[in-house]
Amino acid sequence: MRWILSLTLQALAIITAGYLFDGFYIESFWIAILAAVILTLLNAIIKPILVILTLPITILTLGLFMFIINAITLMLAQAIIGSGFVIESFGLAILASIVISFINMVLQKGLNDK
């Protein structure tokens, strides 16, 4: 049950990013749920590999390179989903990943407090 709630909150964060940025398009709530599932899978499988491979640059940038890694996973999710989920540029993916990460952090904090 908690996993479903977490996915729903992540989908809401993705939809919010879609409303904030013009080049970020999400077709429907179900596409956002699919994007949340794919992002969860990518964060579990691909992201640890990227973190290990880019550890020196992440240390040099004091962790700021993690935003690039988050943008890469967001772009991979967009490539997997296809036409219902569009991010026009990599810079926009970085901004959207920052917004999605912040919203997820706030919502998960509220979820963990209850």
Secondary structure, 3 states (H helix, E strand, C coil): CHHHHHHHHHHHHHHHHHHHCCCEEECCHHHHHHHHHHHHHHHHHHHHHHHHHCHHHHHHCCCCHHHHHHHHHHHHHHHHHCCCEEECCHHHHHHHHHHHHHHHHHHHHHHHHC
